[in-house]
Amino acid sequence: MYKERNNYRILAEEFYFNENPDMAIRLYKKALKYKGKKEDTLLILFNLGVIYNEIGDIKSSIKYYQKIIEIDPTYKDANYQLAIIYEDLGQIKKAILYYKRVLRLDPNHTLSMYNLAVLFDNNGKDEDSEKLYNKILNIDPHNHYALNNLGSIYESRKDFNKAYELIKKSIEIEDNFYLSHFNFGVVLKALGEIDNAIDHYFKSIRLKPDYEYTYLNLSAIYIEKGEINKSIEILTIGINRCNIVHDLYYNRACSYAILNNKDKAIIDIETCLDLSPNLIRWIEKDKDFDDLRNDSKFTQIINKSKNLKRKDSKNDNN
């Protein structure tokens, strides 16, 4: 009875697996013109949503997932895919809505719990985030991502001993996650275990060489230790490896200024302001640059940056 639909569906799948998404879409749509079971209709619509997402037609992908939910609001995977899409689009309220829908349908859906916990944490709702991470760990005590993120929450509250326990356990479960070693470095530094912190920061760098915050934290440790040349060395490595480098240039300018290397400090100040003009407000009050304030080149750069910000502000108001 449903032979025609099934034939087109099989052909669509073959074209999809042979990396011909356009033909797969045409054949799936052709299949939908013939009668079939409800579950088959939902599966075809879901596959169309997946393909459109993969080829970057997000609007069409959303349309097909929403069609599924119109037919069957309990279709968990369609709700989950919409949550991910809206999160990627930066539409956080919609993403949260769909993650919550998934969890109403499946209270043990740990992926939705995790993603929702991250969104809550990023939006200042750390208590809601904490509850979700604890739920995840009740289901999966070895979820090293949840352990690490929960440890990070405790670190932000300056409960360093609790953070230490959680992140240490995360590393014991999975030793090759760069962020756990980074967070452990933060906690160890706060607990006064400086050499141990440095070791974990370097482990984080080996695992993810382009994470700029590791270089920043290491440079701060070296500055505190009075090892300014080491600070410059690690920041220079970070500048060569990372995509986001304005803060690295800023810290290197501080290091050069501490060494009274005014020329190099001013070059880095100019570079960091070119990359991130908002840093002007920090440069103006940073005591590391006090010895530069009478330098004509420094003054020229600061005035130029201020004038550009005023022009931008006027343009925004217009």
N, C-alpha and C positions, 0 to 999 in steps of 0.2 A: 504493500500500500504506500509505503514511504520510499520506494526504490529511487525515484528521481532525485529527491532531496539527498538521499544517502550517497548517490553517485557523485553529485556535485560537491558534497562535503569532502568525500575522499579525494577528489581531484584537487580541491582547494588546499587540503593538507599537504598533498604531494608538492604543489607549487610553493607552498610556504617553506617546507623543509628543503626545497631546492633554491631557496633565497630569491623567490619571485613574488614579493608581497602584493604587487599590484594585481597580478593575475589571481592570487589567492583571495583578495578582497572581492574581485568580480565574481568568482565562483561561489564564495560564501553568500554573497547577496543573491545570486541566482538560486542557491539552495533554499533561501528563505521564501522564495516565491511559491514553493511547493509545500503541501501539508506535511506536518511531522509532529512528533511528540513535543510536549512543553519543555522537557529537559534537554531535548536536542536543539530547540530554538534558543534556549538560554545559553547553551554551550557555543553555538555559532555566533551569537551576539557577543559573548565573552571573547571569543577568538578574534572577532573584528576589533573589539576594544584594544586587545593586546597588540595587534598588528598596527593599528593606527598610532598607538603610543610609540611603537618601535620606529616608525617612519617619521615621527615628529609632528603628526597631525593631532595635537592634543585635544582640540575642540571636538573632532569627530570621535576620538577615543572616549571622552566624557559623555558624549551623546549616546554611545552604545552601552556604556556601563549604566547610565541612567535609564535606558530602555529596559535593561534587565531588572532593575529595582522597581520599575513601574509594573512589570509582570509579576515579580516575586521579591518583595521587600526583604525577605529573609536570606537572599543570596549573599552570603558572607563575602566571598571573594570579590564581587563587584564593589561592595562597600569599601573593602580594604584597598582596592586599586584606586578608587576615587580619593580616598584619604591620602595615599601616597602622591597622587597627581597634584592635589590641592596644596599639599605640603611643599612640593617642588616649585609650585607657582607662587609660593609665599602667601597663599590664602589660608592663614593659620586657623582662623575660626572655623572655616569649612572643613579643614583637615581634622581638627579636634572633633567636630560633629560626627564625621564618618568613622573615626577610630572608636568613638564611644558607641556608635551603632554596632560595629563589629563586636565589641565587648559585651553588648547586650545579647547578641546572638551566640557568642562563644566567650564566656567569662574567663576561659583559660588560654585565650589567644595571646601568647606572650609577645609576638611581634608587634601587635597593636599596643599592648601595654608598654613595651619598650619605647616605641616611637612617640606615644603620647606622653610618657614620662620625660623624654628629652624635650618635647615642646613645652611642657609645663616648666621644666627647669630653666629653659632659655627665656621664658617669659615671667620669671620671678615667682613662680608658684612651686617653690622647692618642697613644701610640705606635701602637696599633691603628688609631686614627682617621687618623693621618698616612699609614700604608700605604695605606689605602683612598682617601684624597684623591689620592695619587700615582698609584694605579691609574686613577682617573677621568681624571686629566690625561694619562696615557699614551694613553687612548682618545679623549679630547676635550680638547686643550690649551687650548681657549678657554672652558672651563667656569668662568665668573667666580665662581660660588658656591664651588666647590672651591678656587680660588685665594685667595679672601677668607678662607675658614675655615682653610685651611692657614697663611696669613699670621698669623691670629689665634693659632694654636697656637705659632708661632715667637715672636710677641709675648709670650705668656704665659711663654715660656722666656727672655725678655729677649734674644733674638737679633733685635735690632731691624733690622739691616741686611737680613737674609734676609726678615723680615716686610715691610719696606719694598718690596723687589723684587716680592714676590708680590701684595701689595695694590695697588700701583701698576699692575701688569699687569691686575689685576681691574678697576680703574677705567678703564683704557684700552679694555678690551673692552666694559664696560657702565658708563656714567657715572651712571646713574640708580638705583643700588642704595644705599639710605641707609646700610646697615651697613658697606659698604666705606669710605664716607667717614668714618663714625664710627671704625672701626678704624684708618684712616689717620691720623685726628686723634690717636689714642692713640700711635701709633708716632712721628709727627712731634714730638709733645710730648716723648717720651722722648729723641729725637735733638736736642732743643733748638731745633727750628724752630717757635717758639711762634706767630708770626703765621700761618704756613702751616697749623698745626694748627687755629687758630681759624677760618680760612676753610673748612676741610673740615668742621668741626663745624657751621658755619652751613649748608653745603650739605646735610649730613645732616638738619638741622632742616627745610629747605625740602622735602625729599623725604618726611620722616616727622615731622610736627610733634608727635606724641604719644609720642615715644620719650624717656622721662624721663632716661635715662643721659647723653644728649647735653647736657642742661641742667646736670646734675651736674658733668660734666667741664669744661664751659665755666666754671661758677661757680668751680670749684677753681683754674682758670688765673687768673681775675680776682682771686681772693683772694691768690694767690701774687704777682701783679703789684701788689698793694696797691690795686686798683681795686674797692673793696668795693661801691660804689653800682652798678657794672656787674654785679657778682655778684648783688645783690639784684634788679636789673632782669631779668636772664635767668632767675633762679629763679621770679620772679613770673609771667613769661610761661609757663614750664613748668607751674607750678601751675594756671594757667588752661586749659592745653591737654591735660594728661596725665590718665590714669585712676589711675595709681599715683603718689602724691605725697608719701608720708610722708618719704622721704629729701630731697625738695625742701624741705619745710618745715624739716627738720632743718638743712640747709645754710643756709637763709635765716636761721634762728635764730642760727647761728654768725656769719653776716655782720652781723646786727643787734648781736650781743654785741660783736663787734670794734669797731663804731662806738659802743659804749656806749649803744645805744638799748635799754635794759633792758625797757621795757614791751612793745615789739614782739617782742623776743627771747623773752620769757616766753610771749606769746600763741602764737608758732609752736612753742615747746617743748610746750605743752599740746596743740596740735593734732596734732603728729606722734606724741605718746604716745597720743592717742585713736585714731589710725589704726594705730599699730604699737607696742603696749606694750613689746615686747622692746627697743626703742631706749633704754630706761631705763639699761641697762648701759653704753651709750656715753656718754650724757649725764652719768652720774655721774663719769666719769673724763676727759671732754673739757676740756682746759685753756681752750678758748674761753669756757667758762661759769664760770670761777673767780670772776669778779667778781660773779656772780649768787648765789653760794652762801649769802650772808648775807641775801639778800632773802627776806622772809617768804612772798611769793606763790610764788616759785620753790621754796622748801622745802615749801610746802603741796602743790604739784603733784607733786613728787618723792615725798613720803610717801604721797600718794593712789595714785600709780601702783604703788608698792611693795606697799601693802596689797591692791590689786586682784590683783597677781600672786600674793601669798600665798594669797588666797582661791581663785584659779583652781587653784593647785597642790594645795590641800587637796581641792578638788572632783575633780580628776583622780585623786588617791590613793584617794578614796572610790569 
